[in-house]
């Protein structure tokens, strides 16, 4: 059984959804990032960047336990383990990987900054809000055009880890300043993915435990000096 160390965030939900889609047995260990549990030595031993999610698979590729952090790496590992959601043909594989990297390098970081400056920043800085809101809209436009071309999913006609990686980040579209009316093809894709039973189960993992970050202590843990202490 895979041990999953996670929280109900977009990056956490990527792996929750993948585990549900693959039907792999897993045990959830909630890492409350508002309370600073990501800095515990036991968690840092498997996720040295103090970020969720992370997994420990007792049945690794060589029969020995393996621990992994970084959600994209975990998706690739689980796809390799199960032979699912990553095309076997070379062209399809790299088309999927380019959209996975698009999420890891663009969608996640940029939409994360949009969330921060629109919602969490102690000062509302118009330049930062405009910069990241505009970048969010640009990225939505890229994805909208891609789905209009494929007619189905990010990397083509099949549902892949690229879709699994991108979908959780778009669930907070309102917080990113997005109007779905501007992106009809992408909205149709979003609805297709959201309707999948495994996706619906995945986004419920730990959802009942996550609460909005309201206190100054929680914000300090997430965005303040606690992030930058050497450990």
N, C-alpha and C positions, 0 to 999 in steps of 0.2 A: 504494500500500500504506500502511495506517495504521500509524504508529509508536505503540506502547503502552508507557507508562512505569508500572510497577506492581510490586506485591509480592503474595504469597499471603496476603491478608487478606480479611475479608468485603467491604470496599469495593472492593478490587481484583477479587475474584471476580465482582462484579456485572458489571463491564465485560468480563471474560474470557468470561463466559457469554453476554452479549449479542453479542459479536463472533462467537462460535461459532454461536449460534442464527441469526444473520443471514448466515453464510457469507462474511463479509468477510475479505479477506486482511489479515493484520497481522503486524508484526514486534515481538517482545517485547524490551524493555529492562528488566532487573531493577533496581529501586531498593531496595537493602538498607537498610531503615529502622533496623535494629539497629546498623549501622555508620555511620549519619549521612549516607548518600548523598542523602537528601532535601534536604539543606542546600547541595548543590553549586550554584554559580551557574547552570550550564547547566540544571539542573532547575528552579530558582526562576524562570527566564525563562519557563517554560511553566506552572508551578504555584506562584504567589507565596505561597500559604498553606503551602508545604512539606509537602503531603500527597499521597499516591498515591490513586487513579490519575490519570493525565493522558494525553491523546492529541494527536498531530499528524496531521491529515489533509491530505495534499498536494492533494487534490481537494475543496476546501471548497465551500460552496453557491454562491459566485460564481466558481468555477473557480480560486480562489487558496487557498493553504494556510491552515488554521485550527488553532489550538491551543486545547484546552479542559481545564480541571480541574474538580473536583467530579463525583463519580460520577453523581449524579442528572442533572446537565446533560448529561453524556456519554450517558447512556441516552436522554434526549430527543433529542439530536442524532442518534444512530444510528437511532432509531426514525423520525425525519423523513427521514433520508438513504435508508433502505431501504423505508419505508412499512410496517413490520412492528411488531407487538406494542404498538401504540397505536391504539385504535379510531378510525375516521374519523368516525363519527357523534358529534355534540356531546355527548350524554348519556354515551355510553360513554367518550369521551375524558376528561371531567371526573371520572367515577367512577374511572378509572384514575389520574388525577393526584392525587386526594385520598388514595389509598392509597400512591402514591409519596411524597407529602409526609408521610404518617404514618410511613413508614420513615425518611425523612431527618430529621424533627423529633423522632421518638419512639424507634422501634426501634433505630436505630443509636446515638444518644447514650446512651440509658438502658442498653442491653445492654452497650455499651462501658464504662460506669461499673461495671456489675455485674462484668464481667471484671476491671477494674482493682482494685476493692476486695476481690473474692473471691480473686484470684490474684496480682496483681503488687504491691499496696501493701506497703511495708516494715512497716507495722503493721496488724494485723487489727483494724479499728475496728468493733465490733458495730453501732453505729448506722448507719454507712455500708453495711455488708454487708446488714443487714436492709432498709434503705431501698431499695437498688437491686435486691435479690433480690425483694422484694415488688412493685416496679414492673415487673420482668421478668415476673412471674407475671400481673400485671394486663394487660400488653400481650398476652401469650399468650392470655389470656382474651378480649380484644377480637377478636383474629384468629380464635380458635376459633369464636366466635359468628358472625363474618362468613362463614366457610367453611360453617358449618352452614346459613346462610341461602342462600348462592349454590349450594352443593352441588358446587362445582368449584374456582374460583380467586378470588383476592382481590377483583377488580373485577367479577366476574360469571362467565359461562360460558366465557370465553376466557382463555387464558394471555397475560399482558401484562408490560410492564416493571415493574409493581407486584410481580408474583411474582418476577421476576428480582432486584429490589432487596432483597426481604425474605428470600428463601431463604438466602443465604450467612450471614446473621446467626444463623439458627436452627440451623445446623450445630453450634454450640457450646452446645447446650442444657444439657448436663451442667454446664458451667462457670457457667451462669446459675442453677443450682439448680432446674431444671425436671424434672418427672416427666411424661413423655408421657401416662401413663395419665389425667392430669387434663384432657387436651386432645385427645380422640379425633378430632374433625373436622379439627383443624389437623395432627395426625399423618398422617392420610390424605392431606391436601394435600401435606405435606412429602414423603411417599413418591412421590406422583405427579410432583412436580417433580424429585425426585432421580433418578427413572428415565429422564428425558430424556437421550438420548445427548449432546446439546450441553452440557447441564449437567455431565455426568460429565467431558467433555473440559475444560470451563471451570475446574472446581475443581482440575484437575491442573496448570494453568498456573503455573509457578514453585514448585509445591508441594515439589519435590525440593530446592529451595534454602533454604526457610525452616526454621529451627531454633528451638526454644524460647529465649526471652530469659532467659538464666541469669546472665550476668555483670553486675557492678555497672556496668561501662562501658556496656553495652547499655541497661540501665535508665536510666542517666543521660541517654543520648541521647534515649530515648523519653519519659521522664517528668520529667527534671530540668532544670537550668538551660539546657542546650543548646536546649531548646524556646523559650526566652524571650529569647534573644539577638537584638538587632536586626541585620538583614542588609540 
